[in-house]
Amino acid sequence: MLSDPSVPFEQIPLEGIVFGDFDSRKEGWFLTTREASSPDEQEVVENVPFRQGPFDFSTYQGDRFFKNRQIKYTLMYFGDYDAYDDRKDVEQEIKRQLVPQTITELYDTHDIIYHWRGKVKSVEVEDDAKFGTLTATVTFDCYPFAIRDDDEFDDVWDDVYFPHWIFQEKTYTVNGNTTIRLANIGSHAMEVVGKVKSGSVTYNGATITSGQTKRFSLRKGSTNLAFSGNGVIEFSGTREEMI
């Protein structure tokens, strides 16, 4: 549909979702509503006799933990009012493309620089014969946090989202005792991989030589990492957000 020059511009969907090989815009579906309510917490609460209020053990090292979240989209297809068979083909095709897919990335044109990860929970389609339209309600069961598309330490200019962004170096030189300060502006702890590009560096008693990697956990905010030795280390990691 999008490649057909005879289709008026106003009839081309500008917003939509991409899940695997399914792109709602290319299939002619218009995204009308989206719902992404916050997920439920994985609560660990214990009541103790003769104590006012419970003990809440739901947090660990400053993080809260959540169950999967439900993300729901309403899509509309505008067909011919007398083309029932065509509408049934479209209904079958959206189910065929979405439901069998395993857990994969879900991209939403609304969520700039982020994507979700999950699987389809249900696809419900209503056929309005009077107006020749289909309304599809697609519900996804997704990982609770939105995941940034690119490496946190790669500043892709086109992806810079100024309301919530930080620029930081990807590669650092260790010369003797060196403290490297890394920032995590995500919504929970982020796993970062440090790869020694040349030389050798020591962190917390462990020496990493050229080509080797070590994993670090960065809490929200800033973290100081104390290195020694002589070498060059490069960091990579993916930020996750509660949006």
Disulfide bonds with the S-S distance in Angstrom:
none
